[in-house]
């Protein structure tokens, strides 16, 4: 969930972190860090979190009769 109460602490979701092009995060407080690391200055920013894609629906269980009137 995007706005759940218990968030996994990671620099990738921190207010103070900025994503770099090589998969690292530039932290204003601590410098260059890995995205999965965190520190005590962590502040959650929900706009930096990318939700997982929804699974595609499986329509193989239906036949042509189900779609006709």
N, C-alpha and C positions, 0 to 999 in steps of 0.2 A: 504494500500500500504506500501511496505517496506521502500521506500526512499522518502516519501512525505515530503513536506516542514514543515507542522505543525504537530509536534509529541506530543503526550500526554506524559507529563513529569512523569516518574516513575523510581524508583530506579532499577527496574528489567532490564531496558534498558540503564542504566548509565555506562559510561566508568569506573567510580571509584568503582562500585559495583561488588561483587562476590556472586553468589547464594550459599546459605547454604542448607543442606539437609532437614531442617524442614520448608521450605517455606519462609524463611527470607533472607534478603540480607545484607551482610557485606560490609559497605561503608568504604573506606579508610579515608574519611574526617569526617564522622559523627558516625561511629560505626554500630551496628545492627539496621536495620530498616525494615519496612514492604515493600513488593515489589511495592505496589501502591503509596507509599509516594515519595516525592522528596524534594530537597533543592536547594539553589541558585547555588550550585557547579555542577549542572546537566550538563553532556555532553553526547550527544546521541551516542551510539555505535550500528550501524545497525547489527552487527554480533550476538548480544544478543537477537534480536527479532526473534521469531518463527512465520512465517506466518500461517494463518489459512488454514486448508485443503480444497481442492477443493471439491465441491459437486459431488457425483456420478451421472453419467448421467442416465436418465430414458429411457429405451428402450422398455417399455411396449406398447408404441403407435405404434410400428412396428410389422408386422406379418411375417410369413415365406416367403411370396411373395416378400417382400422388400429385402430379402437377396439372392434371386435366380437370375440367369442370364437368 
